[in-house]
Amino acid sequence: MYRIRIVLNAVGLLLLSLTGEAVATCALEPVPDYMATGPVSVVAPLDSRIFSVPPDLPVGAQISKMYINMSNNPTGWHIKCTSGNTLYLMYLYDTLPGTLVPGFSDVYKTDLDGIGVRYLTNYASEPSFPFWHIEGVGMEQYIPASMQFKMGLQFIKTANVTQAGIITATKLPSIRIAAGQSGQLVYIAKLSVSGNFEVNTPTCNIAPLSANMSVQMGEHNKKVFKGVGTGSPWKNASIQLISCQRFYGNMPTGDSSTSINGVTTTNPLTLNSVSLTLTPRNGMVDATKGIMKIDEETGKATGVGIQLSTTESTTGIINLNEKLTTSIPNSASTTLTLPLYARYVQTESSVNAGTANGRLEYTVTYQ
């Protein structure tokens, strides 16, 4: 019943523009080179890799997209109608995909909370299903065997918290492609998928020593500072992440796999990333040069700040206005190190001795 209901709903929209026109009868009529007597059926295996959806991947982001192409069909289709009218090619859900995700107009729920699915057509701007395209006007419609039916199967993050696990192909919608006139559609192709789509939701813990770190900057003679921009030796303030789950990557843009006539090949996934946001508690002297202010306290030094870098040199100076983002390798390692170094740097024409403490907060996010 659902299949009939979908077709009637889609066609009903078209009938609104055809008021007063008689509805023709359309059917397959085999002729040379167009000998099809029914629909062709293709089963496309899902990408069997694991896709990672870290907690900070934005809602609405693409996790993967499978490009599907049905081509080189055994023969073409000839559809003949009893009267002339507008001819369509329609992409329709064969079975209802389930419940729409709140806040989305074309993304449907899956077995996993926070992950939705939708089908896209390969026309300009990739409109989602259901979709129809006007092929012409007349009584006959010829669809050659070389006709390529192209579409995409897309998995989307739909909530802040996502559930790890497996989405089985049997729970995903299948697709029918139909042609003919409004009210008299003839099915010419059916697409379904097989296998499973697996997701994990990896993250890391911050090592105890990095969670509340004290970096000893040391005592330095004023002679170390020889002018604005010069400074003391660099001190290691790197942040250690532990107990990391494996980050397999995902595909935020483009196609993660391609299926042509049921044969699926995969494309390299985009590595996940970790971002570090640094927030000096006392403000900044020069954010673009990675220089933060020291504490306001009695007897403090003047003419100096604390400079931050990802290396033990100025080649890695950090812009404090921006997140510091790096790729996470797809490996079995359970630890990650976010390199961070600090030094005193001269910020004014003269330096006066005193204490020079600083405080820095950081936030780690994963995508």
Secondary structure, DSSP 4 states (H G I P E B T S, - for coil): -HHHHHHHHHHHHHHGGGTTPPPPPEEE--BTTB---S-EEEEEEPP-SEEE--TTSPTT-EEEEEEEEE-S-SS-EEEEEEEEEEEEEEEEESS---PBPTT-SS-EE-SSTTEEEEEEESSTT-PBSSEEEEEEEEEEEEE-TT--EEEEEEEEE-SSS---EEEEGGGS--EEEEEEETTEEEEEEEEEEESEEEEE----EEPHHHHT---------GGG--STT-BPPPEE-PEEEESPPP---B-SSS-SEEEETTEEEE-PPBPPEEEEEEEETT-EEEGGGTEEPPP--TTB-BSEEEEEESSSSGGGB--TTS-EEEEPPSSS---EEE--EEEEEE-SS--B-SB----EEEEEEE-
